[in-house]
Amino acid sequence: MRDQAFPDQLLWGDTHLHTNLSGDAFMSGTREFTPEVAYRFARGETVTSSTGVKAALRDPLDFLVVADHAEFIGLFAAAADGEPWFMETELGKRWHEFLKRGDVTSPFAEFQQTIVGRDKDPVTESTKKTMWQSIADTADAFNEPGRFTALIGYEWSSSPDFSNLHRVVVYRDDAETAGQMRPFSAVDSQNPEDLWRFLADYEAETGGRVLAIAHNGNLSNGLMFAPENFEGNPLSADYASARNRWEPLYEVTQIKGDGEAHPTLSPDDGFADYETWDTGNFPAGEGGGQPKEDWMLEYEYARPALKQGLLHEQNLGTNPFQFGLIGSTDAHTGLPAIAEDNFFGKFPESEPSDKRIGSNMEWLTWPNSMLAASGLAAVWATDNSREAIFDAMKRREVYATTGPRIGVRLFGGWDFTPNDLIRPDYHRAGYIRGVPMGGKLSDPPQGASPRFMLVASKASRGANLDRIQVIKGWLDGAGEVHEKVYDVALSDGRVVDATTGEAQPVKNTVDVDSATYSNEFGAVQLATVWQDPDFNPQERAFYYARVLEIPTPRWTAYDASHFGTEAPVDAEMVTQERAYTSPIWYNP
């Protein structure tokens, strides 16, 4: 591989942001915050939020996907503004009258009943195409290769019985190509296989490129990674091939909680219970708020899904859950602002104020204090362009963080040594003699076990690092799946106890009352070459890295300190931010 072909740019972005073009965002108060304003904010400009608060990012994003809901996309705003092309339709006239008298509940009820498949689609094809072309053109206008990438996209919002099966659709293309076919929505079908067929048709008819990112599955009530398809039939080889092709990524962390692991499923993992949302599905509307049952958890989280993917691959020939991991916000404010001390919430009602910490989210029963200030998508790319970012996503050379810009490299191979880490261009050895995160290992030399080269660096404005862990999952000869967490690099001279198999916790310097912490402990950088001590060349396996910061104040602590308010007694006040890399798979 030529030197210039090595991805050497670490780019940061959000693939899941909503503006006033999403019906639920508009209804919740995001009225004037358009995609144009969202792009300006992401590029580093200071803007005014929907609640009148000045907002800015300390560090601009490198890329953004404005992923408004495909269902009724832009039509609440068009009705409110009396757009002539929409006022020519019966729906436009009706909604305009509703909104003119301040009634947002009636049009939102129509929106909600339609996206869950209970009402017919009232939107004309002409209306959909007009709106979509405008959205794509706006992304083109803000796309500046080399400086800022505006990827065209939308969210397909399948919600059967209010369980979340959403996907974000991302294009490699410009507005001329993407605009040839309007978005596929949950009104067209709630079945993911129909979405994948649409994506295949799009590529065949336009010559473009497109992929889908599965939404954090913690509100799916067991549907996101179910062992049956949407119609209740066992997964087939065709299903596995289609999902593997069209869904290379999974949104593992966002504002509505973290989806890496669950403590019930991973009881030996002391860090599995992180920003856990496990009470039910969407608590809104008729049929929503169905409580979670224990059996559902296995089919909602990344780690068990990755394990089940190994079993599916053995049985079907293809792994349907061979996904990379990214984070994004799912903010409905137009503001991808998820730093713990600069968190702008989910909806306008949860933007910074002295009231948000003790109140519930707009029209929902979730308390604001549950919200996670998360997450970001990190991409290893050759340059900042639509093509390079999309290609990195497709090959899964990406990772997730819960907000901090922690730098992480992960390579897998058979002959890495600690000497490789001495070189400033260690990543060249990673690419030449191994595979990066998202890649696949096979054909081990006789008697060899895989070696992993890992380097993690603290965020420039963030906390020191506690540790690097490798999470391994494997399928044994009896058809059983397993997992194990290895501490492979520890700060402050700590070591893993040979008896307990655990390391002492890093020192906690957080003062909750003042919302402060110290970087007295932890490491600026951690690096190691780790060899799997339990490798069996006959067993399918995956490996991914989890990098933990030292404890820091959670956004709730910053709110309580800044506004002088009291947090709910059950609110978490300390967090331990983290990064999750995409896995590397081993196939015998």
Secondary structure, 3 states (H helix, E strand, C coil): CCHHHCCCEEEEEEEEECCCCCHHHHHCCCCCCCHHHHHHHHCCCCEECCCCCEECCCCCCCEEEECCECCCCCHHHHHHHCCHHHHCCHHHHHHHHHHHCCCCHHHHHHHHHHHCCCCCCCCCHHHHHHHHHHHHHHHHHHCECCCEEEECEEEECCCHHHCCCCEEEEECCCHHHHCCCCCCCCCCCCCHHHHHHHHHHHHHHHCCCEEEEECCHHHCCCCCCCCECCCCCECCHHHHHHHHHHCCEEEEEECCEECCCCCCCCCCCCCCCCCCCCCECCCCCCCCCCECCHHHHHHCCHHHHHHHHHHHHHHHCCCCCCCEEEECCCECCCCCCEECCEECCCCHHHCCCCCHHHCECCCCCCEHHHCCCCCEEEEEECCCCHHHHHHHHHCCCEEEECCCCCEEEEEEECCCCHHHHHCCCHHHHHHHHEEECCCEECCCCCCCCCEEEEEEECCCCCCCEEEEEEEEEEECCCCCEEEEEEEEEECCCCCCCCCCCCCCCCCCCCECCCCECCCCCCECEEEEEEECCCCCCCCCEEEEEEEEECCEECHHHHHHHHHCCCCCCCCCCEECCEEEECCEEECC
